[in-house]
């Protein structure tokens, strides 16, 4: 809750002048609204008198003031509407940017554990809740407190007994709303959590629509969506039931107070000390007040629902999972490209059963050396690449670049100096140009040259919009091989001193693979390269092949040296060689 109010307060502080203008305008509106019954009181008392020119003049005088008040109120509401745009929608816009800033700074493991669809829903609710809470603060909390204060003053000046009855009723009414809404908040949180789960299930199904359709999974996925949606409905139904109970109690309180007021007025009239104008005044004020408090009562649960919606995202502002640079880290340039894994200890602590992977692991990659990592799944190949990018951090030991500890280099400068061609080359739903340049302003000559080297220029040129062709979400409009070549073109353009190839040719047919291998060797020439491979045909010409098994190096050497050992690598080669030509 503290984080939530801190973030919302910062937005309001940055737009404090709009906030103050809105408060002043609403205070003036409330004062004017409650001053109108005073003039209606005078009109009612005047109408109760016999006709005279003096009385008529008094009636028109009061009517004139009411007209001025209505005109002023109309202008003030227009002012409120104007300032609410930058304060409400503008504030939500700032919070949306802030949410992305917080999310992108979370470590890589966070995104492996959370659905993107759930996160998107949390961001949307966080921003929308700000607007709901802001409106509640203005139009319910502030205006009602002011209305109660002014109404009590009017009642106290006219009939002190009524004023105290009114005060007691107001305290009971507000206490009920606050305590009941706080109690009900647990159910509102359940609604928010089930809604996030539904967003995650929807995102998971839609982002894997190829698998869903290929395996005819539409019925089973529909069942999953239905179950998640039904869960949202059930939690909402429970929350609504309790909200309706609150409305029912508020209605009884309101009707009871109105009946009591009229009864007391009748008693005062019976005693002969109550004017018609006072009845009009009290009744008009009570109508305004009851209308405001009824709105307050109906919106108070929505206020707590908005809090519950926003708190799920607010919890992600907790800095425990945030990527941060060390205080002494500096942007440094990798010149040679030497990499050293020095006495690395790493355990996947987040795993339900902590899994030790590396223990006293050491590997040195010399400047410009091309090293392939091979081994069965779970041997540690991908984990080493994550350690390079600092997506994960070792519990002990250091990763060094040119004898500089990775933690001494800022994350941004480190990652900019490592190019990666991943196994699954998902692309942004943007143009081919944007996916290669990653938003940088690159001359067409360089762009075309990178596309040519990656053997992607030919298929790009055949597209109607060439480099401006939109690739669809995650690049669905392109084939796997085309996406892979776009990723390789991106690496050519980046020209980083260290290159990581994670099964970079896995999505290519054999003929294209041969062409791309030429491009890859052109890419990694004069660079340090780490190549993760399952298909051994792609690493025949590496300077060194490192065979991993459960986080340990069991063999290393050139292709021919490892074949001569007749060990693990030899067995793997024998298993795959029937599918590839041996040179």
C-alpha positions in Angstrom: 0.0 0.0 0.0 2.9 2.4 0.8 4.4 1.9 -2.6 1.1 2.5 -4.3 0.4 5.8 -2.6 4.1 6.8 -3.1 3.8 6.3 -6.9 0.4 8.0 -7.2 1.6 10.9 -5.0 4.6 11.5 -7.1 2.5 11.9 -10.2 0.2 14.3 -8.4 3.2 16.3 -7.1 4.5 16.6 -10.6 1.1 18.0 -11.7 0.4 19.8 -8.4 -0.9 23.1 -10.0 -3.6 21.2 -11.9 -4.4 19.4 -8.7 -4.7 22.6 -6.7 -6.8 24.3 -9.4 -9.2 21.3 -9.4 -9.4 21.4 -5.5 -10.1 25.1 -5.5 -12.8 24.8 -8.3 -14.5 21.9 -6.5 -14.5 23.7 -3.2 -16.1 26.7 -4.9 -18.7 24.5 -6.6 -19.6 22.8 -3.3 -19.9 26.2 -1.5 -22.1 27.6 -4.3 -24.3 24.5 -4.4 -25.0 24.7 -0.7 -25.6 28.4 -0.8 -28.5 28.0 -3.2 -30.9 26.5 -0.6 -30.4 29.7 1.5 -31.9 31.7 -1.4 -34.6 29.2 -1.9 -35.5 29.6 1.8 -35.9 33.3 1.3 -38.1 32.7 -1.8 -40.2 30.1 0.0 -40.8 32.5 2.9 -41.6 35.3 0.4 -44.1 33.2 -1.4 -45.8 32.4 2.0 -46.4 36.2 2.4 -49.2 38.2 0.8 -48.3 39.9 -2.5 -46.5 43.2 -2.4 -44.0 45.1 -4.6 -41.4 44.8 -1.8 -41.8 41.1 -1.6 -41.7 40.7 -5.4 -38.5 42.7 -5.5 -37.0 40.5 -2.8 -38.0 37.3 -4.8 -36.4 38.6 -8.0 -33.3 39.6 -6.1 -32.9 36.1 -4.7 -33.6 34.6 -8.1 -30.9 36.8 -9.6 -28.3 35.6 -7.1 -29.4 32.0 -7.9 -28.8 32.7 -11.6 -25.3 34.0 -10.9 -24.5 31.0 -8.8 -25.7 28.6 -11.5 -23.6 30.5 -14.1 -20.5 30.4 -11.8 -21.0 26.7 -11.1 -21.3 25.9 -14.8 -18.0 27.8 -15.5 -16.3 26.1 -12.6 -17.3 22.6 -13.9 -15.9 23.4 -17.3 -12.6 24.4 -15.5 -12.6 21.1 -13.6 -13.1 19.2 -16.9 -10.2 21.0 -18.5 -7.7 20.3 -15.7 -8.8 16.7 -15.2 -7.4 15.8 -18.6 -3.7 16.4 -17.8 -4.2 15.4 -14.2 -6.2 12.2 -14.8 -5.3 10.9 -18.3 -1.9 12.6 -18.2 -1.1 11.0 -14.9 -2.2 7.6 -16.1 0.1 8.1 -19.1 3.0 8.9 -16.8 2.3 5.8 -14.7 2.2 3.6 -17.8 5.7 4.7 -18.7 6.8 4.2 -15.1 5.4 0.7 -15.0 7.4 -0.3 -18.1 10.5 1.3 -16.6 10.1 -0.9 -13.5 9.2 -4.0 -15.4 12.1 -3.8 -17.9 14.5 -3.4 -14.9 13.5 -6.8 -13.4 15.9 -9.6 -13.9 15.5 -12.1 -16.7 14.3 -14.8 -14.3 11.3 -12.7 -13.4 10.0 -12.9 -17.0 10.6 -16.6 -17.1 8.2 -17.0 -14.2 5.5 -14.5 -15.2 3.0 -14.4 -18.1 3.3 -11.3 -20.3 -0.5 -11.2 -20.5 -0.8 -11.1 -16.7 1.8 -8.3 -16.5 0.0 -6.3 -19.2 -3.3 -6.6 -17.3 -1.6 -5.5 -14.1 -0.1 -2.4 -15.8 -3.5 -1.5 -17.3 -5.3 -1.9 -13.9 -2.6 0.1 -12.1 -3.0 3.0 -14.5 -6.8 2.8 -14.6 -7.0 2.6 -10.8 -5.1 5.9 -10.5 -7.9 7.6 -12.5 -10.6 5.9 -10.4 -8.9 6.8 -7.1 -8.2 10.4 -8.2 -11.8 10.9 -9.2 -12.9 9.4 -5.9 -10.6 11.7 -3.9 -12.0 14.7 -5.7 -15.6 14.0 -6.3 -16.4 11.7 -3.3 -13.9 12.3 -0.5 -13.1 16.0 -0.8 -16.5 17.2 -1.9 -18.4 15.1 0.6 -16.2 16.2 3.6 -16.8 19.8 2.5 -20.5 19.2 1.9 -20.9 17.6 5.4 -19.0 20.5 7.0 -21.0 23.2 5.3 -24.3 21.4 5.8 -23.6 21.0 9.5 -22.9 24.7 9.8 -26.2 25.5 8.0 -28.1 23.2 10.3 -26.4 24.4 13.4 -27.2 28.0 12.6 -30.9 27.1 11.9 -31.7 24.3 14.3 -29.0 23.0 16.6 -30.9 19.8 17.5 -31.1 18.8 13.8 -27.4 19.5 13.4 -26.5 17.0 16.1 -28.9 14.3 14.7 -27.3 14.9 11.3 -23.8 14.6 12.7 -24.5 11.3 14.5 -26.1 9.9 11.3 -23.1 11.0 9.2 -20.6 9.4 11.5 -22.5 6.1 11.6 -22.9 6.2 7.8 -19.2 6.8 7.1 -18.0 4.3 9.7 -20.1 1.6 8.2 -18.8 2.3 4.7 -15.2 2.4 5.7 -15.1 -0.6 7.9 -17.2 -2.8 5.6 -15.2 -1.8 2.5 -11.9 -2.6 4.3 -13.2 -6.0 5.3 -14.5 -6.6 1.7 -11.1 -5.7 0.2 -9.9 -9.3 0.5 -12.5 -10.4 -2.1 -11.5 -7.5 -4.4 -7.9 -8.8 -4.3 -9.1 -12.2 -5.3 -10.9 -10.7 -8.3 -7.7 -8.9 -9.4 -5.6 -12.1 -9.0 -8.0 -14.2 -11.0 -8.2 -11.5 -13.7 -4.4 -11.6 -14.0 -4.5 -15.3 -14.3 -7.1 -15.1 -17.0 -4.9 -12.6 -18.9 -1.9 -15.0 -18.6 -3.9 -18.0 -19.9 -5.2 -15.9 -22.8 -1.8 -14.7 -23.7 -0.3 -18.1 -23.4 -2.9 -19.6 -25.8 -2.8 -16.8 -28.3 1.0 -16.5 -28.4 1.2 -20.2 -29.1 -1.7 -20.3 -31.6 0.5 -22.2 -34.1 0.8 -25.1 -31.7 -2.9 -24.8 -30.7 -4.0 -25.1 -34.4 -1.3 -27.6 -35.4 -2.3 -30.1 -32.7 -6.0 -29.3 -32.9 -5.9 -28.1 -29.3 -8.8 -25.6 -29.7 -11.2 -27.6 -27.5 -8.8 -28.1 -24.6 -7.5 -24.6 -24.7 -11.1 -23.4 -24.7 -11.7 -25.4 -21.6 -8.6 -23.8 -20.0 -9.9 -20.3 -20.9 -13.4 -21.2 -19.8 -12.2 -22.4 -16.4 -10.0 -19.2 -15.8 -12.9 -17.0 -17.0 -15.4 -18.9 -14.7 -13.0 -18.3 -11.8 -13.1 -14.6 -12.5 -16.9 -14.7 -12.6 -17.1 -16.6 -9.4 -14.8 -14.2 -7.5 -16.6 -11.2 -9.0 -20.0 -12.7 -8.1 -18.9 -13.1 -4.4 -17.5 -9.5 -4.4 -20.7 -8.1 -5.9 -22.9 -9.9 -3.3 -21.1 -8.2 -0.5 -21.2 -4.9 -2.4 -25.0 -5.2 -2.7 -25.3 -5.8 1.0 -23.4 -2.6 1.6 -25.8 -0.7 -0.8 -28.8 -2.2 1.0 -27.6 -1.0 4.4 -26.8 2.4 3.0 -30.3 2.7 1.6 -31.9 1.9 4.9 -29.7 4.5 6.7 -30.6 7.1 4.1 -34.3 6.5 4.1 -34.3 6.4 7.9 -32.6 9.7 8.2 -34.9 11.3 5.7 -38.0 10.1 7.6 -36.6 11.2 10.9 -35.9 14.7 9.5 -39.4 15.1 8.2 -40.9 13.8 11.5 -38.8 16.3 13.5 -39.9 19.1 11.1 -43.5 18.3 11.6 -43.0 18.3 15.3 -41.4 21.7 15.1 -44.3 23.0 12.9 -46.8 21.6 15.4 -45.1 23.7 18.1 -45.3 26.7 15.9 -41.6 27.5 15.6 -40.8 26.4 12.2 -41.0 28.4 8.9 -41.9 27.1 5.5 -38.5 28.5 4.2 -36.6 26.4 6.8 -38.4 23.3 5.6 -37.3 24.1 2.0 -33.8 24.8 3.2 -33.4 21.6 5.3 -35.0 19.5 2.6 -32.9 20.9 -0.2 -29.7 20.6 1.8 -30.6 17.0 2.7 -31.4 16.1 -0.9 -28.0 17.4 -1.9 -26.3 15.7 1.0 -28.0 12.4 0.6 -27.3 12.4 -3.1 -23.6 13.0 -2.4 -23.4 10.5 0.4 -25.3 7.9 -1.6 -22.8 8.4 -4.3 -20.0 8.1 -1.8 -21.4 4.9 -0.4 -21.8 3.4 -3.9 -18.3 4.5 -4.9 -16.5 3.7 -1.7 -16.3 -0.1 -2.5 -15.1 0.9 -6.0 -12.3 2.8 -4.4 -11.1 -0.2 -2.5 -11.6 -2.4 -5.6 -9.3 0.0 -7.4 -6.8 -0.2 -4.6 -6.9 -4.0 -4.8 -6.4 -3.8 -8.6 -3.4 -1.6 -8.3 -1.7 -3.3 -5.4 -0.8 -6.4 -7.5 1.3 -4.2 -9.8 2.6 -2.1 -6.9 4.1 -5.2 -5.4 6.4 -5.4 -8.5 7.9 -2.1 -7.6 9.7 -4.0 -4.8 13.4 -3.6 -5.7 14.4 -7.2 -4.7 14.1 -8.5 -8.3 15.5 -5.4 -10.0 18.7 -5.4 -12.1 21.1 -2.8 -10.8 24.6 -1.9 -11.6 27.2 -2.0 -8.8 28.0 1.4 -7.4 31.5 1.2 -8.8 30.5 -0.1 -12.2 31.5 1.9 -15.2 30.8 1.8 -19.0 33.9 0.0 -20.3 34.9 -1.2 -23.8 35.8 -4.8 -24.4 38.9 -4.5 -26.7 40.4 -8.0 -26.9 37.4 -10.2 -26.2 38.9 -12.6 -23.7 36.3 -14.3 -21.5 37.1 -16.1 -18.2 34.7 -18.1 -16.1 36.7 -18.3 -12.9 35.6 -20.7 -10.1 31.9 -20.4 -10.8 29.5 -21.8 -8.3 25.9 -21.5 -9.4 22.7 -23.1 -8.1 19.2 -22.5 -9.4 17.7 -21.4 -6.0 14.4 -20.4 -7.5 13.8 -24.0 -8.5 11.3 -25.9 -6.2 14.2 -28.2 -5.4 17.4 -26.2 -5.6 19.5 -27.5 -8.4 23.3 -27.2 -8.2 24.7 -26.8 -11.7 28.3 -25.4 -11.6 30.8 -26.0 -8.8 34.3 -24.5 -9.2 33.7 -24.2 -12.9 36.5 -22.7 -14.9 36.7 -21.9 -18.6 38.9 -19.4 -20.4 38.1 -18.3 -23.9 41.1 -16.5 -25.5 40.7 -13.3 -27.6 39.3 -14.1 -31.0 38.9 -17.8 -30.2 35.8 -19.7 -31.5 34.6 -22.1 -28.8 31.7 -24.4 -29.2 29.7 -25.7 -26.2 28.0 -29.1 -26.7 26.3 -31.5 -24.4 22.9 -33.0 -23.6 20.1 -30.8 -22.3 20.7 -29.6 -18.8 24.5 -29.8 -19.2 24.8 -26.0 -18.6 25.3 -24.6 -22.1 22.5 -22.0 -22.0 23.3 -21.2 -18.4 26.8 -20.1 -19.4 25.3 -17.7 -22.0 23.0 -16.3 -19.3 26.0 -15.8 -17.1 27.7 -13.9 -19.9 24.8 -11.5 -20.2 24.3 -11.4 -16.4 20.8 -12.6 -16.8 21.8 -14.8 -13.8 24.6 -14.2 -11.3 26.9 -16.8 -9.8 26.7 -17.4 -6.0 30.5 -17.5 -6.0 33.2 -16.8 -8.6 33.4 -14.2 -11.3 32.9 -13.8 -15.1 35.6 -11.6 -16.5 36.0 -9.8 -19.9 39.6 -8.8 -20.7 40.4 -9.5 -17.0 37.7 -7.0 -15.9 35.0 -8.5 -13.7 31.6 -8.4 -15.4 30.1 -6.6 -12.3 32.6 -3.8 -12.8 31.0 -3.1 -16.2 27.5 -1.5 -16.4 24.9 -3.8 -17.7 24.1 -1.6 -20.7 27.6 -1.3 -22.0 28.3 -5.0 -21.4 25.3 -6.2 -23.3 25.9 -3.8 -26.1 29.2 -5.5 -26.7 27.8 -9.0 -27.0 25.8 -10.0 -30.1 23.5 -12.9 -29.8 21.7 -15.0 -32.5 19.2 -17.0 -30.4 17.7 -20.3 -31.2 14.2 -18.8 -31.3 14.5 -15.6 -33.2 11.2 -13.9 -32.2 10.9 -10.5 -33.7 9.1 -7.2 -32.8 5.8 -6.6 -34.6 7.5 -3.9 -36.6 9.2 -3.5 -40.0 12.1 -5.6 -41.1 14.2 -2.4 -41.0 13.4 -1.8 -37.4 14.1 -5.5 -36.5 17.5 -5.3 -38.0 18.5 -1.8 -36.9 16.7 -2.1 -33.5 15.6 1.5 -33.8 19.0 3.0 -34.7 19.4 5.4 -37.5 21.4 3.3 -39.9 22.3 4.4 -43.5 20.6 2.2 -46.2 24.0 1.1 -47.5 25.0 -0.5 -44.2 21.6 -2.0 -43.8 21.7 -3.6 -47.3 25.2 -4.8 -46.7 24.2 -6.5 -43.4 21.2 -8.2 -45.2 23.4 -9.3 -48.0 26.0 -10.9 -45.7 23.2 -12.8 -43.8 21.7 -14.0 -47.1 18.4 -12.3 -46.2 18.6 -9.6 -48.9 17.1 -11.9 -51.6 13.9 -12.7 -49.7 13.6 -9.1 -48.4 13.8 -7.7 -52.0 11.0 -10.0 -53.1 8.6 -8.6 -50.5 6.2 -5.8 -51.7 7.5 -3.3 -49.1 11.0 -4.6 -48.9 12.6 -3.4 -45.7 9.4 -1.6 -44.6 7.5 -4.9 -44.5 5.7 -5.5 -41.2 6.6 -9.0 -39.9 3.6 -9.5 -37.6 3.6 -10.4 -33.9 6.8 -12.3 -33.0 7.6 -12.4 -36.7 4.7 -14.8 -37.6 4.7 -13.6 -41.3 8.2 -14.9 -41.8 9.4 -18.5 -41.9 11.8 -19.8 -39.2 14.8 -19.5 -41.5 13.9 -16.0 -42.6 13.6 -14.9 -39.0 16.9 -16.5 -38.2 18.6 -14.6 -41.1 17.1 -11.3 -39.8 18.7 -12.1 -36.4 22.1 -12.8 -38.1 21.8 -9.5 -40.1 21.2 -7.7 -36.8 24.4 -9.2 -35.4 26.3 -8.1 -38.5 25.1 -4.6 -38.0 25.8 -4.6 -34.3 29.5 -5.6 -34.9 30.1 -6.4 -31.3 33.5 -7.9 -30.2 31.8 -11.0 -28.6 29.2 -13.1 -30.4 27.0 -15.8 -28.9 25.4 -18.2 -31.4 22.7 -20.4 -29.8 21.8 -23.0 -32.5 21.9 -20.1 -35.0 21.2 -22.4 -38.0 18.7 -24.7 -36.3 15.7 -23.3 -38.3 17.4 -23.6 -41.7 17.3 -26.3 -44.3 20.5 -28.0 -45.2 21.3 -25.9 -48.3 20.6 -22.6 -46.6 22.5 -23.8 -43.6 25.6 -24.2 -45.7 25.2 -20.7 -47.0 24.6 -19.3 -43.6 27.6 -21.0 -42.1 29.7 -19.0 -44.5 28.0 -15.9 -43.3 28.5 -16.9 -39.7 32.2 -17.4 -40.1 32.3 -14.0 -41.8 30.4 -12.6 -38.8 32.7 -14.1 -36.1 36.0 -13.4 -38.0 38.3 -11.5 -35.7 35.8 -11.8 -32.9 35.4 -14.0 -29.9 32.6 -16.5 -30.4 30.8 -18.9 -28.2 28.6 -21.3 -30.2 26.0 -23.4 -28.5 25.2 -26.4 -30.7 23.2 -29.6 -30.7 23.8 -30.2 -34.4 27.5 -31.1 -34.5 27.8 -30.4 -38.2 27.7 -26.7 -37.4 30.9 -26.7 -35.3 33.4 -28.7 -37.3 35.7 -25.7 -37.8 35.6 -24.3 -34.3 39.0 -23.6 -32.6 37.9 -25.6 -29.6 34.9 -27.7 -28.7 34.0 -28.0 -25.0 31.9 -31.0 -24.0 29.7 -30.3 -20.9 27.9 -32.8 -18.7 25.9 -31.7 -15.6 27.9 -28.5 -15.3 31.4 -30.1 -15.7 33.8 -30.0 -18.6 34.5 -33.6 -19.5 36.3 -33.2 -22.8 37.7 -30.3 -24.9 39.7 -30.0 -28.1 39.2 -29.7 -31.9 36.7 -31.9 -33.7 39.4 -34.4 -34.8 41.0 -34.4 -31.4 37.8 -35.3 -29.7 37.0 -38.0 -32.3 40.4 -39.6 -31.5 39.5 -39.6 -27.8 36.5 -41.8 -28.6 34.7 -40.4 -25.6 31.4 -38.6 -25.1 31.8 -36.4 -28.2 32.7 -39.4 -30.3 29.5 -41.1 -29.2 27.4 -38.0 -30.0 29.1 -37.7 -33.4 28.4 -41.3 -34.3 24.8 -40.8 -33.3 24.4 -37.8 -35.6 26.8 -38.5 -38.5 24.3 -40.6 -40.4 22.4 -37.3 -41.0 25.3 -35.2 -42.2 28.2 -35.3 -44.6 31.5 -35.9 -42.9 34.4 -33.8 -44.3 
